[in-house]
Amino acid sequence: MFLLKLLLRNAFRHKLRTALTIVGLVVAVSAFGLLRTLIGAWYAGVEASSSTRLVSRSAISLTFSLPISYAQRMKAIDGVTTISWANWFGGIYQSERNFFPQFAVHAETYLKLYPEYVLKEEEKIAFLKDRQGAIVGRKLAETYGWKIGDQIPLRGTIYPGTWTFTLRGIWDGAEKKTDEGQMLFHYETINEFIRKRAPLRADNTGAFILGIDQPQNAALIARAVDAEFKNSLAETLTETEAAFQLSFVSMSETILAAIQAVSYIIVVIIMAVMANTMTMTARERLAEYATLKALGFSPGFVVKLLFGESLVICLIGGLLGVLVTFPAVHAIAKVLGSFLPAFEITALTMGQQMLAALIVGVVAAAWPAWRMSRIDIVQGLRHVG
């Protein structure tokens, strides 16, 4: 207890310098946490993927569609238990700034494949019965203030015209990483429109979702699906849901690498600032440390004082930085919620922030502590004058 009081007194002996150093630590630790949260949110879709789902799309590109007739042939492949499909809609709600994913899906089978979308039974039944019905995630509903029964108009881009859907259900994610920022409605409604306007484009979908019985056989089943349609007019590329999600993440790989590098650079910069603070502190107290050694205190005690003071400052700055990260993440989540639906600070990120603060404290004190432990008592006492 005595040593802790001594460390606190020493740490705040020069109040302005310590305060400025702590402010710098708070900014660095919170910025580090924000960047790590951003990287984690980018990979959230991959981590939330199920090992029992495969995604089959056109081998050429995701922009090319596949015939719905493929569903029956896929269902006949050994190991496939459920087939569903989804089409990207790309509508605009009120303004182009209001972006959120919208999919036209085969509702009944799609909800079976995604049990993590927790929907009340009465809402599910109402959705399945209403061709103009739609369901959305809780986060999306809260963003726009939607309630059950609301009319949601979307201005079509891929599918022209104004489409109005009735909100029949709001799902909650079974886990924190479950996407609650999507809107789902009936594929049949869109397909009927296409049959009238452009018959050649009808009865096609952007991707099939396959439920499988044994996750360990995912690769074999995927190869069997692709072999079934090899040399056809629309060949398929089938992969696990995680691999499918990673294909989108890989498009931003350079950006993510840059963000990761910046997060570490921030720590290095504040480490240099903290090292400068501890060097100045040690220089100012040279005579004091020499006096302690003259009174019989060991060099190890001097080392403890410097390391302890550095760690106290860094831990205070680190804790405040973690606390500041929460409102910052919350504010950014409101802006990026549609793009990164799982933008939340995790226990791992908080641990990384405190570890970064601890490393800064240890490294910053290493050089001055080594020097002060080796000072000559006579030369140190001469420093008084």
C-alpha positions as CSV (number, residue, x, y, z in Angstrom):
1,M,0.0,0.0,0.0
2,F,2.9,2.3,0.8
3,L,4.5,1.7,-2.5
4,L,1.2,2.4,-4.4
5,K,0.8,5.7,-2.6
6,L,4.4,6.6,-3.4
7,L,3.8,5.7,-7.1
8,L,0.6,7.8,-7.3
9,R,2.4,10.8,-5.6
10,N,5.3,10.5,-8.1
11,A,3.0,10.1,-11.1
12,F,1.1,13.3,-10.4
13,R,4.0,15.3,-9.0
14,H,4.1,17.2,-12.4
15,K,0.3,17.4,-12.9
16,L,0.2,19.1,-16.2
17,R,2.7,16.8,-17.9
18,T,1.0,13.7,-16.5
19,A,-2.4,15.0,-17.5
20,L,-1.3,15.7,-21.1
21,T,0.4,12.2,-21.2
22,I,-2.8,10.5,-20.0
23,V,-4.9,12.5,-22.6
24,G,-2.5,11.2,-25.3
25,L,-2.9,7.7,-24.0
26,V,-6.7,8.0,-23.9
27,V,-6.7,9.2,-27.6
28,A,-4.3,6.5,-28.7
29,V,-6.0,3.6,-26.8
30,S,-9.5,4.6,-27.9
31,A,-8.3,5.0,-31.5
32,F,-6.6,1.6,-31.4
33,G,-9.8,0.1,-30.1
34,L,-11.9,1.7,-32.8
35,L,-9.7,0.4,-35.5
36,R,-9.6,-3.1,-34.1
37,T,-13.4,-3.0,-33.8
38,L,-13.6,-1.9,-37.4
39,I,-11.5,-4.9,-38.5
40,G,-13.5,-7.2,-36.3
41,A,-16.8,-5.9,-37.8
42,W,-15.5,-6.5,-41.3
43,Y,-15.0,-10.2,-40.5
44,A,-18.2,-10.6,-38.4
45,G,-20.1,-12.1,-41.3
46,V,-17.4,-14.7,-41.7
47,E,-17.4,-15.6,-38.0
48,A,-21.3,-15.7,-37.9
49,S,-21.3,-18.1,-40.9
50,S,-22.7,-21.6,-40.4
51,S,-20.7,-24.7,-41.2
52,T,-23.9,-26.5,-42.3
53,R,-24.6,-24.0,-45.1
54,L,-23.1,-23.8,-48.6
55,V,-23.6,-21.0,-51.2
56,S,-23.8,-21.8,-54.9
57,R,-23.5,-19.0,-57.4
58,S,-22.5,-18.6,-61.0
59,A,-18.9,-19.7,-61.8
60,I,-18.5,-16.5,-63.9
61,S,-19.5,-13.9,-61.4
62,L,-22.1,-13.2,-58.7
63,T,-23.7,-10.7,-61.1
64,F,-24.7,-13.7,-63.4
65,S,-27.9,-15.6,-62.4
66,L,-28.7,-19.3,-62.2
67,P,-31.9,-21.0,-63.2
68,I,-34.3,-21.9,-60.4
69,S,-34.7,-25.3,-62.0
70,Y,-31.2,-26.2,-60.6
71,A,-32.8,-26.4,-57.1
72,Q,-34.3,-29.9,-57.7
73,R,-31.1,-31.3,-59.1
74,M,-29.1,-29.9,-56.1
75,K,-31.6,-31.3,-53.7
76,A,-31.0,-34.8,-55.2
77,I,-27.3,-34.7,-54.4
78,D,-26.3,-36.9,-51.4
79,G,-25.8,-34.8,-48.3
80,V,-28.0,-31.9,-49.2
81,T,-31.0,-31.5,-46.9
82,T,-32.5,-28.1,-47.8
83,I,-32.4,-25.8,-50.7
84,S,-33.3,-22.1,-50.8
85,W,-32.4,-19.1,-52.9
86,A,-32.0,-15.4,-52.6
87,N,-31.9,-12.4,-55.0
88,W,-30.3,-9.1,-54.3
89,F,-32.9,-6.4,-54.7
90,G,-31.0,-3.1,-54.4
91,G,-33.9,-0.8,-53.7
92,I,-33.7,2.8,-52.3
93,Y,-35.6,3.8,-49.2
94,Q,-36.4,7.5,-49.2
95,S,-32.9,8.5,-50.0
96,E,-29.7,6.9,-51.5
97,R,-28.0,7.5,-48.2
98,N,-30.4,5.0,-46.6
99,F,-28.5,1.9,-47.6
100,F,-29.3,-1.6,-46.2
101,P,-29.3,-5.1,-47.7
102,Q,-32.6,-6.3,-49.2
103,F,-33.1,-9.8,-50.5
104,A,-36.0,-11.5,-52.3
105,V,-35.9,-15.0,-50.9
106,H,-37.8,-18.3,-51.0
107,A,-39.3,-17.5,-47.6
108,E,-40.2,-20.9,-46.0
109,T,-36.9,-22.7,-46.8
110,Y,-34.8,-19.6,-46.2
111,L,-36.0,-19.2,-42.6
112,K,-35.4,-22.9,-42.0
113,L,-31.8,-22.4,-43.1
114,Y,-31.3,-19.4,-40.8
115,P,-32.6,-20.4,-37.4
116,E,-30.4,-17.6,-35.9
117,Y,-33.1,-15.2,-37.1
118,V,-35.4,-15.5,-34.1
119,L,-38.9,-14.5,-35.2
120,K,-42.2,-14.8,-33.3
121,E,-44.3,-17.6,-34.6
122,E,-47.3,-15.4,-35.3
123,E,-45.1,-12.9,-37.2
124,K,-43.6,-15.8,-39.2
125,I,-47.0,-17.1,-40.2
126,A,-48.2,-13.6,-41.2
127,F,-45.1,-13.1,-43.3
128,L,-45.5,-16.5,-45.1
129,K,-49.1,-15.8,-45.9
130,D,-48.6,-12.3,-47.3
131,R,-47.0,-12.1,-50.7
132,Q,-46.4,-8.3,-50.1
133,G,-45.1,-9.0,-46.6
134,A,-41.5,-8.4,-45.4
135,I,-39.4,-9.0,-42.3
136,V,-36.5,-7.0,-41.0
137,G,-33.8,-7.3,-38.3
138,R,-34.3,-5.5,-35.0
139,K,-31.4,-3.1,-35.6
140,L,-32.8,-2.0,-39.0
141,A,-36.3,-1.5,-37.6
142,E,-34.9,0.7,-34.8
143,T,-32.9,2.7,-37.2
144,Y,-35.9,3.8,-39.2
145,G,-38.5,3.5,-36.4
146,W,-40.5,0.8,-38.2
147,K,-43.3,-1.1,-36.4
148,I,-45.3,-4.2,-37.4
149,G,-47.9,-3.3,-40.0
150,D,-45.9,-0.3,-41.4
151,Q,-45.8,0.2,-45.2
152,I,-42.2,0.3,-46.5
153,P,-41.8,1.8,-50.0
154,L,-38.6,1.0,-52.0
155,R,-37.7,2.6,-55.3
156,G,-36.3,-0.1,-57.5
157,T,-33.0,0.1,-59.3
158,I,-32.5,-3.4,-60.7
159,Y,-36.3,-3.9,-60.7
160,P,-37.9,-0.5,-61.8
161,G,-40.9,1.0,-60.1
162,T,-41.9,1.7,-56.6
163,W,-42.4,-1.5,-54.5
164,T,-44.4,-1.3,-51.2
165,F,-44.0,-4.0,-48.6
166,T,-45.9,-4.5,-45.4
167,L,-43.8,-5.2,-42.4
168,R,-45.0,-8.5,-40.9
169,G,-42.1,-9.4,-38.6
170,I,-39.0,-8.2,-36.8
171,W,-36.3,-10.8,-36.0
172,D,-33.8,-10.7,-33.2
173,G,-30.4,-12.3,-33.6
174,A,-29.6,-15.4,-31.7
175,E,-26.1,-14.1,-31.1
176,K,-24.5,-10.6,-31.0
177,K,-22.9,-11.2,-34.4
178,T,-26.1,-12.2,-36.1
179,D,-27.0,-9.7,-38.8
180,E,-30.0,-7.6,-37.8
181,G,-29.6,-5.1,-40.6
182,Q,-31.3,-6.9,-43.5
183,M,-34.7,-6.9,-45.1
184,L,-36.3,-10.0,-46.6
185,F,-39.4,-10.4,-48.8
186,H,-40.9,-13.0,-51.2
187,Y,-39.0,-14.0,-54.3
188,E,-42.3,-15.0,-55.9
189,T,-43.5,-11.3,-55.9
190,I,-40.4,-10.2,-57.8
191,N,-40.4,-13.1,-60.1
192,E,-44.0,-12.5,-61.2
193,F,-43.1,-9.0,-62.1
194,I,-40.2,-10.1,-64.2
195,R,-42.3,-12.7,-66.0
196,K,-44.6,-9.9,-67.2
197,R,-41.8,-7.4,-68.1
198,A,-38.9,-9.5,-69.2
199,P,-39.8,-13.2,-69.5
200,L,-36.3,-14.3,-70.4
201,R,-35.0,-13.0,-67.0
202,A,-37.7,-14.8,-65.0
203,D,-37.1,-18.0,-62.9
204,N,-33.5,-17.1,-62.2
205,T,-31.7,-16.3,-58.9
206,G,-28.4,-14.8,-57.8
207,A,-27.5,-17.6,-55.4
208,F,-28.6,-20.9,-53.9
209,I,-28.2,-21.6,-50.2
210,L,-27.8,-25.3,-49.5
211,G,-28.3,-26.9,-46.1
212,I,-26.1,-30.0,-45.6
213,D,-26.2,-32.8,-43.0
214,Q,-22.5,-33.2,-42.3
215,P,-20.2,-30.1,-42.1
216,Q,-17.1,-32.3,-42.6
217,N,-18.4,-33.3,-46.0
218,A,-18.8,-29.7,-47.2
219,A,-16.0,-29.9,-49.7
220,L,-17.2,-33.2,-51.2
221,I,-20.8,-31.9,-51.5
222,A,-19.6,-28.6,-53.1
223,R,-17.6,-30.6,-55.7
224,A,-20.6,-32.8,-56.4
225,V,-22.8,-29.8,-57.0
226,D,-20.3,-28.1,-59.3
227,A,-19.8,-31.4,-61.2
228,E,-23.6,-31.7,-61.7
229,F,-23.6,-28.5,-63.8
230,K,-20.2,-28.7,-65.4
231,N,-20.2,-27.8,-69.1
232,S,-23.7,-26.4,-68.8
233,L,-24.7,-22.9,-70.0
234,A,-24.6,-21.8,-66.3
235,E,-21.8,-23.5,-64.4
236,T,-21.8,-23.1,-60.6
237,L,-19.2,-22.3,-58.0
238,T,-20.2,-23.8,-54.6
239,E,-18.3,-23.0,-51.4
240,T,-19.0,-22.8,-47.7
241,E,-20.8,-19.8,-46.4
242,A,-17.6,-18.6,-44.6
243,A,-15.6,-18.8,-47.9
244,F,-18.4,-16.9,-49.7
245,Q,-18.2,-14.1,-47.0
246,L,-14.4,-14.1,-47.2
247,S,-14.6,-13.4,-51.0
248,F,-16.2,-10.1,-50.2
249,V,-13.7,-9.3,-47.4
250,S,-10.8,-10.1,-49.7
251,M,-11.9,-7.3,-52.0
252,S,-11.0,-4.9,-49.2
253,E,-7.9,-6.8,-48.1
254,T,-5.5,-3.9,-48.8
255,I,-7.6,-1.4,-46.9
256,L,-7.9,-3.8,-43.9
257,A,-4.1,-4.3,-43.9
258,A,-3.6,-0.5,-43.9
259,I,-6.1,-0.1,-41.0
260,Q,-4.3,-2.8,-39.1
261,A,-0.9,-1.2,-39.7
262,V,-2.3,2.2,-38.6
263,S,-3.6,0.7,-35.3
264,Y,-0.1,-0.5,-34.5
265,I,1.5,2.7,-35.6
266,I,-0.7,4.6,-33.1
267,V,0.6,2.4,-30.3
268,V,4.2,3.0,-31.4
269,I,3.7,6.8,-31.4
270,I,2.2,6.9,-27.9
271,M,5.0,4.6,-26.8
272,A,7.6,7.2,-28.0
273,V,5.6,10.0,-26.2
274,M,5.5,8.0,-23.0
275,A,9.2,7.1,-23.2
276,N,10.0,10.8,-23.5
277,T,7.9,11.5,-20.4
278,M,9.6,8.9,-18.3
279,T,13.1,10.0,-19.5
280,M,12.3,13.6,-18.4
281,T,11.0,12.3,-15.1
282,A,14.1,10.2,-14.5
283,R,16.4,13.1,-15.4
284,E,14.6,15.5,-13.0
285,R,14.9,13.0,-10.1
286,L,18.4,11.9,-10.6
287,A,19.5,13.4,-7.2
288,E,16.6,11.7,-5.5
289,Y,17.5,8.3,-6.8
290,A,21.1,8.8,-5.9
291,T,20.0,9.7,-2.3
292,L,17.9,6.6,-2.1
293,K,20.9,4.5,-3.1
294,A,23.1,6.3,-0.6
295,L,20.5,5.5,2.1
296,G,20.8,1.8,1.3
297,F,18.0,1.2,-1.1
298,S,18.9,-1.3,-3.8
299,P,19.0,-0.5,-7.5
300,G,16.0,-2.8,-7.8
301,F,13.9,-0.4,-5.7
302,V,14.7,2.4,-8.1
303,V,13.7,0.2,-11.0
304,K,10.4,-0.6,-9.3
305,L,9.7,3.1,-8.8
306,L,10.2,4.0,-12.5
307,F,8.4,0.9,-13.8
308,G,5.6,1.4,-11.3
309,E,5.1,5.0,-12.1
310,S,5.0,4.3,-15.9
311,L,2.5,1.5,-15.4
312,V,0.2,3.6,-13.2
313,I,0.0,6.3,-15.8
314,C,-0.5,3.9,-18.7
315,L,-3.1,1.8,-16.8
316,I,-5.1,5.0,-16.0
317,G,-4.8,6.2,-19.6
318,G,-5.7,2.7,-20.8
319,L,-8.8,2.3,-18.6
320,L,-10.1,5.8,-19.6
321,G,-9.3,5.0,-23.3
322,V,-11.4,1.8,-23.1
323,L,-14.3,3.7,-21.5
324,V,-14.1,6.4,-24.2
325,T,-14.2,3.7,-26.9
326,F,-17.8,2.7,-25.9
327,P,-19.6,6.0,-26.8
328,A,-17.3,6.4,-29.8
329,V,-18.2,2.9,-31.1
330,H,-21.9,3.6,-30.4
331,A,-21.8,6.9,-32.4
332,I,-20.0,5.3,-35.4
333,A,-22.4,2.3,-35.3
334,K,-25.3,4.7,-36.0
335,V,-23.6,5.9,-39.1
336,L,-22.1,2.6,-40.3
337,G,-24.8,0.2,-39.0
338,S,-26.2,-0.7,-42.4
339,F,-22.7,-1.4,-43.8
340,L,-21.3,-3.1,-40.7
341,P,-24.2,-4.5,-38.7
342,A,-22.0,-6.1,-36.0
343,F,-20.0,-3.0,-35.2
344,E,-19.6,-3.6,-31.4
345,I,-16.6,-3.5,-29.1
346,T,-15.7,-7.0,-27.9
347,A,-14.0,-8.4,-24.8
348,L,-11.0,-9.3,-27.0
349,T,-10.7,-5.7,-28.3
350,M,-10.8,-4.4,-24.7
351,G,-8.1,-6.9,-23.7
352,Q,-6.0,-5.8,-26.7
353,Q,-6.3,-2.2,-25.6
354,M,-5.2,-2.9,-22.0
355,L,-2.4,-5.1,-23.3
356,A,-1.2,-2.3,-25.6
357,A,-1.3,0.2,-22.6
358,L,0.7,-2.3,-20.5
359,I,3.3,-2.8,-23.2
360,V,3.6,1.0,-23.6
361,G,4.2,1.3,-19.9
362,V,6.9,-1.4,-19.7
363,V,8.8,-0.3,-22.9
364,A,8.6,3.4,-22.0
365,A,10.2,2.8,-18.6
366,A,12.9,0.3,-19.7
367,W,15.6,2.7,-20.7
368,P,15.3,5.3,-17.9
369,A,15.0,2.5,-15.3
370,W,18.2,0.8,-16.6
371,R,20.1,4.1,-16.5
372,M,18.9,5.1,-13.0
373,S,19.8,1.7,-11.6
374,R,23.4,2.2,-12.7
375,I,23.9,5.8,-11.6
376,D,26.9,6.7,-9.5
377,I,25.9,8.0,-6.1
378,V,28.4,10.8,-6.1
379,Q,27.6,12.0,-9.6
380,G,23.9,11.8,-8.8
381,L,24.2,13.9,-5.7
382,R,26.3,16.5,-7.6
383,H,23.3,16.9,-9.9
384,V,21.6,18.9,-7.1
385,G,23.8,21.9,-7.8
